Every structure is written in structure tokens, then in C-alpha cells.
Amino acid sequence: MKGDDKRKIVLVGTGMVGMSYAYALLNQNLCDELVLIDIDKKRAEGEAMDLNHGVAFSGGNMEIYAGDYKDCRDADLVVLTAGLPQKEGQSRLDLLKENRKVFRSILEPVLESGFHGIFLVATNPVDIMARIVYEISGFPPGRVVGTGTALDTARLRYLLGEKFIIDPRNMHAYVMGEHGDSEFVPWSQAMMATKPIFDLCSETEGCHFQELLEIEEEVRMAAYKIIEAKRATYYGIGMAMARITKAIFGNEYSVLTVSALLQGEYGEKGVFIGIPCVVNRMGVSRIIELSLSAEEKQRLHLSCETLDQTYQDLA
Ligand SMILES: NC(=O)c1ccc[n+]([C@@H]2O[C@H](COP(=O)([O-])OP(=O)(O)OC[C@H]3O[C@@H](n4cnc5c(N)ncnc54)[C@H](O)[C@@H]3O)[C@@H](O)[C@H]2O)c1
């Protein structure tokens, strides 16, 4: 049994995303115990062996093994990256129905184990899957965290850093909404250091608003482009998940655009969606309400409606 100070993660789904996350955890020394679970048990065992052979080079002493759902009992985090790939001719809604079944089959034994930590969800469509976890688990909303638009925001800041030749960490801008087609950038809230990006566009910095819209579109299309080139995306999301994990275990109170339940914020209710949240040892400790323009509020509303409609269509 682990000591109380040990950081324990159970990862369900040892595919490309799950293992990119596991690899980032090992390299950044982000937990003490990592349990791998997959319906393909042999694969989970092979992945555990492979990672273990890197522990000596990791600068840490992480305990890694293929386990089962009983191991969730004293886990701090259960991370869900399990899912089925879309079959040819299968609609997104049918895929979603299949993945809901997958999640039911996983959550039942996780909950039976007595797990009382935090769920981190990455399986797509992530906002809907996080809502499903919330509904099935009955956990307080802050303890269900979807990866949301954390990765999209990282992509945006990277591209803005390139555009303005500034460290992306000094570009303060978010992608909000669904992790998908209806996501958007609230440009009224975007800053280079503390200077509004809108001001840069009206000065002599050589920035036209049209270029910002092109960057926004590039972010929205990034996953499609990567999938076309190499069939799947996984390193970026693995790093985004590692960042969220670090914020949780470090009790950081960091602002990250994860998928969280709206309960009246921005005038919306009942939907999990990518939104700037304060993340600490409790999961999502609060949602930050930005001063969006009327148009941006409307875009958020439309994104909420899209997600809610998909969720209702599942019934
Ligand atoms: N949130 C994001 O930003 C983001 C980014 C990229 C990918 N994703 C999503 O992450 C998910 C995983 O992608 P991937 O590339 O790793 O897929 P993958 O096919 O490589 O891995 C999925 C794994 O889930 C396992 N699995 C399936 N059913 C299971 C069950 N009932 N119990 C336990 N394990 C089960 C499979 O055996 C497989 O190992 C997909 O839904 C993908 O769309 C999300």
C-alpha cells in the first residue's frame, strides 16, 4: 500500500496518447507510482516493461507496473485515455455511443474499488466524455477534469510567439469552448506581456487582425493536419496532460483551459467545456470569468449549445 505522500496515478488506456503521457510523467518525474491498465493486458504489460527499462535514466525512482482496477482504491488520479478508433463509415455519434459503453465498463470497477481521487479525461470528444464521467461517477464537479482546450491553447501561444517573436510563455491568450470545430479565441482578452494584442494591431508592429484569424484557424485545423500526416496526435496531448498533472500534484492554482462543468458562469449551466480554470490539488478549484465581448459570449454560447445537443442526442 502506498504512503500518503506518494503520488499515485492509474492510467486506463495504454495506446498512443496514454503512453505519450506516461513517457512525459517519467521524464518529468511527476509521480511515484504509475499503474497501467488496458483491455489488452499484454500490451499494458509490455508498456510497463519498456518504461521500466528507462527508469534508471529518469533521475527518479518511479514504480511502474501493469495492474487492475483494484489498484484505483488509493490512487490520487485516474486518467482515462481508453477509447475505440472511428471505424470506416461510422458516424461520430455512433462512435460516441461506443465510447460511452467503454467508459461505463471502466468506471464501474474504478468506482467499486473505492477510488476517491480526481479523474483526468482525454478520450474524445473530451468535453462529452468528461460530462459522462461526471454523471456516472456522481463525483463533485471539480474532481472531473477534461483536457479541454489546454492543448489548443498551447498551440495558439506557440503560434503567437512565432508571429511576435516572443517567448510563448509571455503570450497570454486562450482557446475556449468545445475541443473541436466550435472552439474560438477571445481576442479581446489576448495580451503580449500586459499589452493587448488589439493595440499591437493598431500600431506599427506589422500585425493585421486577419493574420490573427488565420492563426486561430490554424489552431482549429491542427489536429486534422497532424492526423492527415501521421494518423494520430499524441505527443502534444501527452505533454498537456502532464502539465495538468503537475498543477494538481503541486497544488499550483495554475490557470489552464481544461474542460470543467459550467454552473452559471458565463450564463451557462450543465455543460463541460474548455474554459480558463484554477487547477490545484482538489482538481478544478474555480472557473475564471473573463470579460468577454458580446460576440465572444455568443460564440461560447453556441459552443455550449453544440455540446449540449450532442449529449442529448446520446440519450
Ligand atoms: N483531448 C485531446 O486533446 C486528445 C488529443 C489526441 C487524442 N485524443 C483522444 O485520446 C483517445 C486515445 O487515442 P489513442 O491515439 O491513444 O488511441 P489508441 O487506439 O492508440 O489507444 C486506445 C487504447 O484504449 C484501449 N481500450 C479500448 N477499450 C478499452 C476498455 N474497454 N478498457 C480499457 N482499455 C481500452 C485500447 O486497447 C487502446 O490501447 C482517443 O479518443 C483520441 O481521440 C484526445
The ligand as an SDF file (V2000), in Angstrom:
LIG
                    3D

 44 48  0  0  0  0  0  0  0  0999 V2000
   -8.1600   15.5100  -25.6860 N   0  0  0  0  0  0  0  0  0  0  0  0
   -7.3090   15.6860  -26.6820 C   0  0  0  0  0  0  0  0  0  0  0  0
   -6.8520   16.8250  -26.9300 O   0  0  0  0  0  0  0  0  0  0  0  0
   -6.9070   14.4830  -27.4960 C   0  0  0  0  0  0  0  0  0  0  0  0
   -5.8350   14.5550  -28.4080 C   0  0  0  0  0  0  0  0  0  0  0  0
   -5.4990   13.4030  -29.1250 C   0  0  0  0  0  0  0  0  0  0  0  0
   -6.2400   12.2290  -28.9710 C   0  0  0  0  0  0  0  0  0  0  0  0
   -7.2820   12.2000  -28.0740 N   0  0  0  0  0  0  0  0  0  0  0  0
   -8.1170   11.0110  -27.8540 C   0  0  0  0  0  0  0  0  0  0  0  0
   -7.4740   10.0990  -26.9840 O   0  0  0  0  0  0  0  0  0  0  0  0
   -8.0600    8.7940  -27.1840 C   0  0  0  0  0  0  0  0  0  0  0  0
   -6.9630    7.7470  -27.3070 C   0  0  0  0  0  0  0  0  0  0  0  0
   -6.2320    7.9560  -28.5070 O   0  0  0  0  0  0  0  0  0  0  0  0
   -5.0180    6.9890  -28.9080 P   0  0  0  0  0  0  0  0  0  0  0  0
   -4.3900    7.5640  -30.1140 O   0  0  0  0  0  0  0  0  0  0  0  0
   -4.2060    6.7050  -27.7020 O   0  0  0  0  0  0  0  0  0  0  0  0
   -5.8350    5.6580  -29.3110 O   0  0  0  0  0  0  0  0  0  0  0  0
   -5.2650    4.1760  -29.2880 P   0  0  0  0  0  0  0  0  0  0  0  0
   -6.2050    3.3770  -30.1200 O   0  0  0  0  0  0  0  0  0  0  0  0
   -3.8080    4.1700  -29.5840 O   0  0  0  0  0  0  0  0  0  0  0  0
   -5.4390    3.7300  -27.7380 O   0  0  0  0  0  0  0  0  0  0  0  0
   -6.6480    3.4640  -27.1320 C   0  0  0  0  0  0  0  0  0  0  0  0
   -6.4160    2.3680  -26.1090 C   0  0  0  0  0  0  0  0  0  0  0  0
   -7.6500    2.1550  -25.3890 O   0  0  0  0  0  0  0  0  0  0  0  0
   -7.7240    0.7690  -25.1290 C   0  0  0  0  0  0  0  0  0  0  0  0
   -9.0890    0.3680  -24.8080 N   0  0  0  0  0  0  0  0  0  0  0  0
  -10.1610    0.2650  -25.6400 C   0  0  0  0  0  0  0  0  0  0  0  0
  -11.2370   -0.1770  -24.9650 N   0  0  0  0  0  0  0  0  0  0  0  0
  -10.8550   -0.3320  -23.6660 C   0  0  0  0  0  0  0  0  0  0  0  0
  -11.5240   -0.7510  -22.4930 C   0  0  0  0  0  0  0  0  0  0  0  0
  -12.8160   -1.1070  -22.5070 N   0  0  0  0  0  0  0  0  0  0  0  0
  -10.8210   -0.7970  -21.3500 N   0  0  0  0  0  0  0  0  0  0  0  0
   -9.5100   -0.4600  -21.3160 C   0  0  0  0  0  0  0  0  0  0  0  0
   -8.8260   -0.0510  -22.4000 N   0  0  0  0  0  0  0  0  0  0  0  0
   -9.4840    0.0060  -23.5630 C   0  0  0  0  0  0  0  0  0  0  0  0
   -7.2010    0.1120  -26.4100 C   0  0  0  0  0  0  0  0  0  0  0  0
   -6.8320   -1.2400  -26.2120 O   0  0  0  0  0  0  0  0  0  0  0  0
   -6.0270    1.0230  -26.7380 C   0  0  0  0  0  0  0  0  0  0  0  0
   -4.8100    0.5600  -26.1720 O   0  0  0  0  0  0  0  0  0  0  0  0
   -8.9340    8.9110  -28.4430 C   0  0  0  0  0  0  0  0  0  0  0  0
  -10.2790    9.0750  -28.0380 O   0  0  0  0  0  0  0  0  0  0  0  0
   -8.4170   10.1890  -29.0870 C   0  0  0  0  0  0  0  0  0  0  0  0
   -9.3840   10.8070  -29.9110 O   0  0  0  0  0  0  0  0  0  0  0  0
   -7.5980   13.3000  -27.3420 C   0  0  0  0  0  0  0  0  0  0  0  0
  1  2  1  0
  2  3  2  0
  2  4  1  0
  4  5  1  0
  4 44  2  0
  5  6  2  0
  6  7  1  0
  7  8  2  0
  8  9  1  0
  8 44  1  0
  9 10  1  0
  9 42  1  0
 10 11  1  0
 11 12  1  0
 11 40  1  0
 12 13  1  0
 13 14  1  0
 14 15  2  0
 14 16  1  0
 14 17  1  0
 17 18  1  0
 18 19  2  0
 18 20  1  0
 18 21  1  0
 21 22  1  0
 22 23  1  0
 23 24  1  0
 23 38  1  0
 24 25  1  0
 25 26  1  0
 25 36  1  0
 26 27  1  0
 26 35  1  0
 27 28  2  0
 28 29  1  0
 29 30  1  0
 29 35  2  0
 30 31  1  0
 30 32  2  0
 32 33  1  0
 33 34  2  0
 34 35  1  0
 36 37  1  0
 36 38  1  0
 38 39  1  0
 40 41  1  0
 40 42  1  0
 42 43  1  0
M  CHG  2   8   1  16  -1
M  END
$$$$
